[in-house]
Amino acid sequence: MKQVAIGAWLFGVATLSSGCGSGDATPASSSGGAAGSPATAVGGQAGNPSAAGGSPGSGPSGGAGAASTLTGGAGAAIAQGGGGPSGALPEGDTGLASKHPGDAGIADDPNVLFADDFEKYPATSQGPDINKVWDAVYQNQYVGIATDAANVHGGKQALQFTLPQGPDELSDGTDKLLTEQQDTLFLRYYGKFESPYDVVGSSHNGSSISAHYFNGNMATPGVPADGKNKFLVNLENWRADELTASPGQLNVYVYHPEQRSPYGDHFYPTGLVNPNTSIPFDFGPDFVKRPDIIPDLDRWYCYEYMLKANEPGKRDGRIAIWLDGKLVADFGNLRFRDVASLTIDRFGLSFHIKSNPKGQTRKWYDDVVAAKQYIGPVAK
């Protein structure tokens, strides 16, 4: 892992699986840039530079622990609901996966809502076959199945997203609708970036969990969350410039009622929030600053994050991130909704770029599980 300064972005694409926005900003300036959405991204919305503008200054910095230490330890289990902002979170091999070595039978666990190891598809599958399991696949021609061992985490197959070289904005993605909407969702998956990955600027390159953010399969970027209409949290990486190592800093991109821009906020493990990084955000008295992380390329990681919606009228919403079973970020004291009917209805995987001028790039996903409780890495 590498630890570097933070960058962030703000922009809008109408049919991304992660569906948000960008502006090429650094935490020092936080000045959002506009980003158009060409037809290849299926209709987008430019960012709002004035709304994204921020004030120079420094936000929270530092944090306990080394960014390269990702082994994870034991922790107390939590039931559905995720615990309050001060509640202990589990880590390591203490989750649902520990009961299902190799993830065998994990799809049948009563706390699991969805699982896909990508073994069920024909080896030559492209997007249309994947659509039989997922509810929406974007850019079918660039979404397929990998069978080469180096690009498969478990078993013999993995999901492969390809972004061709070119100047146009483009989004690969797969989305799943929840049959039973949830107040809390844990999403775990393995991901690997191809080297060289040389994308600067906006890139929704991870995953999303959302509540009513989509109208059908159309995302709603640039429409702020107001407590009654929607919320969204994406787990992704952001690379502000070529001096920042690829694939960029791990962060969550959040639509919530107190967002600072129509195009959402970025929360970093240190506690910095972009835009307007000079303005502190109150994550509660128990917030722990942690180091920023840049994952290595050409390496599989176990990514997991939790989105817990608040009880209306309370600030007990929470976002937590685990990397290889290690808790690397924990944001409490959050308000996502003011009505109980606003519940999580969708999650997805995505690989989006504003432009990709330097060469084709790929990303792989494997062993996806969505559940009501902490999942943890695949157990041996």
Backbone torsions as a table, in degrees:
resi	resn	phi	psi	omega
1	MET	NA	150.2	176.4
2	LYS	-120.2	144.3	178.6
3	GLN	-116.8	122.8	-176.4
4	VAL	-141.0	179.2	177.6
5	ALA	-68.5	157.9	-174.7
6	ILE	-85.5	146.5	165.4
7	GLY	-129.3	162.0	178.0
8	ALA	-152.0	172.0	-174.9
9	TRP	-149.4	171.3	-176.1
10	LEU	-155.2	112.9	178.4
11	PHE	-161.5	178.4	-172.5
12	GLY	-137.1	131.2	173.7
13	VAL	-134.1	133.8	-168.0
14	ALA	-78.0	-26.1	-175.8
15	THR	-126.3	24.0	172.1
16	LEU	-63.8	149.4	171.7
17	SER	-67.0	-31.8	176.4
18	SER	-91.0	-24.1	163.2
19	GLY	60.4	37.0	-174.4
20	CYS	-120.9	-133.6	-171.8
21	GLY	-149.6	-177.9	179.4
22	SER	-155.2	165.7	168.6
23	GLY	-164.5	137.4	-170.8
24	ASP	-81.7	89.6	-174.2
25	ALA	-121.1	149.6	170.6
26	THR	-110.5	160.6	-177.2
27	PRO	-67.5	-20.3	179.6
28	ALA	-70.7	-37.1	-176.7
29	SER	-108.2	-35.6	179.9
30	SER	55.1	26.0	179.6
31	SER	-87.7	111.2	-175.1
32	GLY	-71.8	144.7	175.9
33	GLY	-108.4	153.3	177.5
34	ALA	-79.7	146.2	178.2
35	ALA	-137.5	124.0	178.5
36	GLY	-82.6	169.2	179.6
37	SER	-130.9	103.3	-177.7
38	PRO	-71.2	176.2	-176.1
39	ALA	-62.5	-27.7	-179.9
40	THR	-64.3	-24.0	175.5
41	ALA	-92.3	5.5	176.5
42	VAL	60.6	62.5	169.7
43	GLY	78.6	110.6	-178.0
44	GLY	-129.9	-170.8	-178.5
45	GLN	-139.7	130.2	-179.9
46	ALA	-65.8	151.5	175.0
47	GLY	-71.1	167.4	-179.3
48	ASN	-111.7	98.0	-174.3
49	PRO	-59.5	-38.3	-177.5
50	SER	-69.0	-37.3	178.1
51	ALA	-69.1	-30.4	-176.7
52	ALA	-84.9	-10.2	-174.2
53	GLY	-62.0	146.8	-178.0
54	GLY	-133.1	179.1	179.7
55	SER	-104.7	139.6	176.3
56	PRO	-60.4	152.8	177.4
57	GLY	149.9	175.9	-178.8
58	SER	-113.4	143.3	177.0
59	GLY	-105.0	-163.6	179.0
60	PRO	-59.8	145.5	179.3
61	SER	-140.2	169.8	177.8
62	GLY	77.2	-172.7	-178.9
63	GLY	154.6	156.2	-177.3
64	ALA	-80.9	148.2	172.7
65	GLY	93.2	155.4	178.8
66	ALA	-91.0	137.8	-177.6
67	ALA	-64.9	-23.3	-176.7
68	SER	-88.1	-3.8	-178.7
69	THR	-93.9	109.2	-172.3
70	LEU	-131.1	28.5	-175.5
71	THR	-79.0	-30.1	177.0
72	GLY	74.9	150.2	179.4
73	GLY	-128.2	179.3	179.4
74	ALA	-73.2	151.8	177.7
75	GLY	-150.0	167.5	179.8
76	ALA	-72.6	135.7	178.4
77	ALA	-70.0	151.6	175.3
78	ILE	-125.9	146.8	179.3
79	ALA	-87.4	-179.8	178.6
80	GLN	-55.2	135.3	-174.8
81	GLY	114.4	-24.1	168.8
82	GLY	77.4	-3.9	-178.8
83	GLY	83.0	163.4	178.7
84	GLY	-78.7	177.5	-179.2
85	PRO	-56.3	-26.8	-179.7
86	SER	-101.0	3.3	-177.8
87	GLY	-75.4	146.8	179.4
88	ALA	-69.8	144.7	177.6
89	LEU	-111.5	145.5	178.0
90	PRO	-73.9	162.6	174.9
91	GLU	-145.5	170.4	172.9
92	GLY	63.9	-149.3	-174.8
93	ASP	-89.4	54.2	-177.6
94	THR	-117.6	6.4	-174.3
95	GLY	-99.5	-164.4	-178.1
96	LEU	-58.0	-36.2	-177.6
97	ALA	-62.4	-26.5	-179.4
98	SER	-64.7	-21.5	178.7
99	LYS	-86.7	-6.4	-174.3
100	HIS	-135.2	74.9	-178.5
101	PRO	-51.0	134.7	-176.9
102	GLY	66.4	14.3	-175.5
103	ASP	64.6	14.7	179.0
104	ALA	-62.2	123.8	178.3
105	GLY	73.9	7.7	-175.6
106	ILE	-66.4	-29.6	179.4
107	ALA	-62.3	-23.3	-178.4
108	ASP	-92.8	-2.2	177.4
109	ASP	-63.6	134.6	-176.8
110	PRO	-62.6	-18.9	178.5
111	ASN	-94.4	-0.6	179.2
112	VAL	-96.8	131.5	-178.8
113	LEU	-97.8	-24.9	-178.2
114	PHE	-165.7	144.9	174.2
115	ALA	-150.0	140.6	176.8
116	ASP	-147.6	118.8	175.5
117	ASP	-102.2	4.0	174.9
118	PHE	65.1	17.5	178.2
119	GLU	-84.8	-16.9	-171.8
120	LYS	-81.7	-12.5	-175.0
121	TYR	-89.4	149.7	170.4
122	PRO	-56.9	146.9	-175.5
123	ALA	-60.3	-22.9	-179.6
124	THR	-95.8	12.0	-174.0
125	SER	-60.8	142.7	166.5
126	GLN	-120.7	-168.8	-172.9
127	GLY	-47.6	-45.9	-176.9
128	PRO	-57.4	-36.9	176.8
129	ASP	-68.6	-38.6	-179.7
130	ILE	-66.9	-29.3	176.4
131	ASN	-60.8	-17.8	179.5
132	LYS	-72.1	-20.2	179.8
133	VAL	-111.0	-42.8	177.5
134	TRP	-90.2	154.5	-174.2
135	ASP	-88.9	-15.5	176.5
136	ALA	-153.6	132.2	174.7
137	VAL	-126.0	126.7	-177.8
138	TYR	-103.6	137.1	-178.2
139	GLN	59.2	63.2	-176.3
140	ASN	-51.4	-36.5	-175.3
141	GLN	-68.3	-16.7	-178.7
142	TYR	-110.3	4.9	179.9
143	VAL	-113.6	122.5	-176.4
144	GLY	-154.7	-164.1	-176.5
145	ILE	-115.5	128.9	174.9
146	ALA	-93.7	141.8	178.6
147	THR	-124.7	-9.7	178.3
148	ASP	-71.7	133.9	-169.6
149	ALA	-56.0	-36.4	-176.8
150	ALA	-64.9	-24.6	-176.0
151	ASN	-109.2	22.6	175.7
152	VAL	-124.5	129.7	179.6
153	HIS	-80.9	-51.6	179.8
154	GLY	-133.6	148.8	-178.0
155	GLY	73.5	-142.2	-175.3
156	LYS	-121.9	-1.3	-176.8
157	GLN	-142.9	155.3	176.0
158	ALA	-146.5	164.9	175.2
159	LEU	-80.2	136.1	-179.1
160	GLN	-125.2	125.5	171.9
161	PHE	-106.5	133.6	178.0
162	THR	-120.7	133.6	173.1
163	LEU	-117.7	114.8	-178.4
164	PRO	-71.8	159.5	174.6
165	GLN	-64.6	138.6	177.8
166	GLY	163.5	167.9	-176.2
167	PRO	-89.1	-4.9	-170.2
168	ASP	-94.9	151.2	175.6
169	GLU	-70.3	137.2	-174.3
170	LEU	-152.1	145.7	-177.3
171	SER	-137.9	121.3	165.8
172	ASP	-95.4	147.8	178.2
173	GLY	-172.5	158.3	171.7
174	THR	-134.4	133.3	-179.4
175	ASP	-125.1	149.1	177.8
176	LYS	-129.3	131.1	175.2
177	LEU	-90.2	141.2	178.8
178	LEU	-86.1	127.5	176.7
179	THR	-63.9	-41.3	174.9
180	GLU	-115.3	116.1	-178.2
181	GLN	-67.9	152.7	-170.1
182	GLN	-126.2	156.2	169.8
183	ASP	-89.3	-24.9	-179.0
184	THR	-137.6	139.4	176.7
185	LEU	-141.6	135.8	171.1
186	PHE	-107.7	131.9	177.8
187	LEU	-125.1	119.7	178.4
188	ARG	-119.8	139.9	176.5
189	TYR	-158.7	160.9	171.8
190	TYR	-102.4	138.5	-179.1
191	GLY	-138.6	150.6	178.0
192	LYS	-146.8	130.2	174.9
193	PHE	-90.5	139.7	174.6
194	GLU	-76.2	144.3	173.5
195	SER	-104.9	136.1	-2.3
196	PRO	-81.3	135.1	170.0
197	TYR	-105.9	111.6	-170.6
198	ASP	-128.1	59.4	179.6
199	VAL	-108.1	125.3	176.6
200	VAL	-112.6	138.4	-179.8
201	GLY	98.7	-161.3	-169.1
202	SER	-61.4	136.1	178.7
203	SER	-162.4	106.2	171.2
204	HIS	-82.8	95.6	-166.9
205	ASN	-122.4	30.1	-178.2
206	GLY	-138.8	-102.4	-172.6
207	SER	-152.0	168.6	-179.3
208	SER	-143.4	147.7	169.0
209	ILE	-131.0	132.2	-174.2
210	SER	-147.2	160.9	176.0
211	ALA	-124.8	108.0	173.3
212	HIS	57.5	28.4	177.8
213	TYR	-76.3	-22.1	-176.4
214	PHE	-107.5	140.9	166.1
215	ASN	-100.5	101.2	-168.6
216	GLY	67.5	-121.3	174.1
217	ASN	-108.1	17.6	178.4
218	MET	-100.2	119.9	176.7
219	ALA	-72.0	166.3	-176.4
220	THR	-126.8	58.9	180.0
221	PRO	-66.7	150.2	177.0
222	GLY	81.5	-3.2	174.8
223	VAL	-102.6	106.5	-174.5
224	PRO	-61.2	149.4	170.9
225	ALA	-71.5	139.6	-177.9
226	ASP	-125.4	10.9	-179.3
227	GLY	93.6	-14.4	-178.6
228	LYS	-126.2	-17.6	-172.1
229	ASN	-100.7	-38.8	-172.8
230	LYS	-174.9	166.0	161.1
231	PHE	-154.0	161.0	-176.8
232	LEU	-154.2	142.2	172.9
233	VAL	-135.7	120.2	175.2
234	ASN	-105.3	138.5	170.0
235	LEU	-102.1	122.7	-173.0
236	GLU	-161.0	-179.3	177.7
237	ASN	-119.8	148.5	-178.9
238	TRP	-132.4	127.6	178.0
239	ARG	-116.3	110.6	-173.4
240	ALA	-77.0	-33.0	-175.9
241	ASP	-157.5	175.5	-176.1
242	GLU	-71.2	-14.5	176.6
243	LEU	-76.6	-19.5	178.6
244	THR	-83.8	131.1	-179.7
245	ALA	-63.9	145.2	176.3
246	SER	-75.5	147.3	2.9
247	PRO	-91.1	8.8	-179.7
248	GLY	106.5	176.3	-174.2
249	GLN	-73.8	138.1	175.2
250	LEU	-71.0	134.2	179.6
251	ASN	-158.8	170.1	170.1
252	VAL	-114.9	137.8	179.7
253	TYR	-105.7	124.3	-162.2
254	VAL	-129.5	126.6	163.9
255	TYR	-98.2	119.1	-178.9
256	HIS	-150.2	162.9	-172.1
257	PRO	-63.4	-17.2	180.0
258	GLU	-107.3	21.8	-178.9
259	GLN	-62.6	149.0	-172.9
260	ARG	-88.8	-9.1	-179.5
261	SER	-142.9	154.0	173.3
262	PRO	-57.5	-20.2	-177.6
263	TYR	-103.9	20.4	170.2
264	GLY	88.0	173.6	-177.0
265	ASP	-119.1	158.9	171.7
266	HIS	-114.4	126.0	175.6
267	PHE	-104.4	129.6	177.7
268	TYR	-110.7	153.2	-176.9
269	PRO	-53.9	-28.4	178.8
270	THR	-69.4	-17.3	-174.3
271	GLY	103.5	-4.9	176.6
272	LEU	-67.4	138.9	176.0
273	VAL	-123.6	128.7	179.5
274	ASN	-116.7	135.0	11.3
275	PRO	-82.4	179.9	179.8
276	ASN	57.7	57.4	-175.6
277	THR	-67.2	-15.6	178.0
278	SER	-74.9	-11.8	179.5
279	ILE	-97.5	116.0	179.6
280	PRO	-65.0	151.6	172.8
281	PHE	-111.8	139.5	-176.4
282	ASP	-89.0	100.3	175.5
283	PHE	-92.5	12.2	176.5
284	GLY	97.5	162.9	-174.8
285	PRO	-68.6	-18.1	-177.9
286	ASP	-97.7	7.7	-178.8
287	PHE	-64.2	136.0	178.2
288	VAL	-114.8	121.2	175.5
289	LYS	-71.0	134.1	179.1
290	ARG	-128.3	158.6	-176.5
291	PRO	-67.9	150.4	172.1
292	ASP	-73.6	149.7	-172.2
293	ILE	-129.0	136.2	168.3
294	ILE	-119.2	111.8	178.5
295	PRO	-64.9	155.3	174.8
296	ASP	-76.2	150.1	171.3
297	LEU	-76.2	162.4	176.6
298	ASP	56.4	33.9	177.5
299	ARG	-141.9	134.9	174.7
300	TRP	-75.9	135.3	172.2
301	TYR	-126.7	150.2	170.9
302	CYS	-92.7	112.3	177.5
303	TYR	-101.6	136.7	172.4
304	GLU	-147.4	141.4	171.3
305	TYR	-146.4	157.1	-178.4
306	MET	-118.2	135.2	168.7
307	LEU	-118.9	115.5	177.5
308	LYS	-112.8	115.1	177.0
309	ALA	-71.7	145.0	178.9
310	ASN	-73.1	155.9	167.5
311	GLU	-72.7	128.2	-178.7
312	PRO	-50.7	132.4	-177.9
313	GLY	91.3	-7.4	178.6
314	LYS	-122.8	157.4	176.7
315	ARG	-104.6	61.8	-179.3
316	ASP	-116.3	21.2	171.9
317	GLY	-71.6	155.8	-173.7
318	ARG	-154.9	145.0	171.1
319	ILE	-127.1	131.5	175.5
320	ALA	-132.4	148.2	-179.0
321	ILE	-128.3	134.4	173.8
322	TRP	-120.6	141.5	174.1
323	LEU	-126.5	118.4	-173.5
324	ASP	51.8	38.6	177.1
325	GLY	82.7	-0.9	180.0
326	LYS	-99.2	128.5	176.0
327	LEU	-68.7	116.3	-174.8
328	VAL	-115.9	-8.0	175.2
329	ALA	-161.4	144.9	-177.7
330	ASP	-152.4	109.5	-176.8
331	PHE	-112.8	116.4	179.0
332	GLY	-111.7	-171.5	176.4
333	ASN	61.3	35.6	-173.2
334	LEU	-103.7	147.3	174.2
335	ARG	-116.7	117.4	176.1
336	PHE	-107.5	-28.7	-172.2
337	ARG	-148.5	155.3	175.4
338	ASP	-115.0	-3.9	178.7
339	VAL	-131.0	139.8	-176.4
340	ALA	-69.2	-19.1	-178.8
341	SER	-73.9	-12.9	179.0
342	LEU	-85.4	99.9	-173.3
343	THR	-127.4	161.0	-177.6
344	ILE	-68.2	125.3	-176.8
345	ASP	-125.6	1.2	-171.2
346	ARG	-160.8	148.4	169.3
347	PHE	-145.5	165.5	-178.2
348	GLY	-168.6	173.4	176.0
349	LEU	-119.2	148.1	-177.6
350	SER	-152.5	158.8	175.5
351	PHE	-145.8	93.2	-173.7
352	HIS	-116.2	144.0	173.5
353	ILE	-137.5	147.3	172.4
354	LYS	-73.9	-40.5	173.7
355	SER	-159.2	156.0	-176.2
356	ASN	-139.8	70.5	-170.4
357	PRO	-79.6	-12.0	-168.6
358	LYS	-102.6	-2.0	177.8
359	GLY	143.7	155.6	178.1
360	GLN	-55.8	144.4	176.9
361	THR	-140.7	152.4	-177.8
362	ARG	-133.5	158.5	171.9
363	LYS	-140.9	146.5	-178.0
364	TRP	-119.7	145.1	176.1
365	TYR	-129.2	148.3	178.9
366	ASP	-155.2	160.9	170.8
367	ASP	51.2	59.7	-179.2
368	VAL	-86.3	132.4	175.8
369	VAL	-139.2	132.5	170.9
370	ALA	-115.9	134.0	-172.0
371	ALA	-151.0	172.2	178.6
372	LYS	-87.1	-13.8	-177.4
373	GLN	-133.1	168.6	176.5
374	TYR	-55.2	136.2	-174.3
375	ILE	-101.7	-54.3	-179.0
376	GLY	83.1	168.6	-179.3
377	PRO	-63.8	159.3	175.5
378	VAL	-57.1	129.0	-177.9
379	ALA	-86.7	148.0	178.8
380	LYS	-86.1	NA	NA
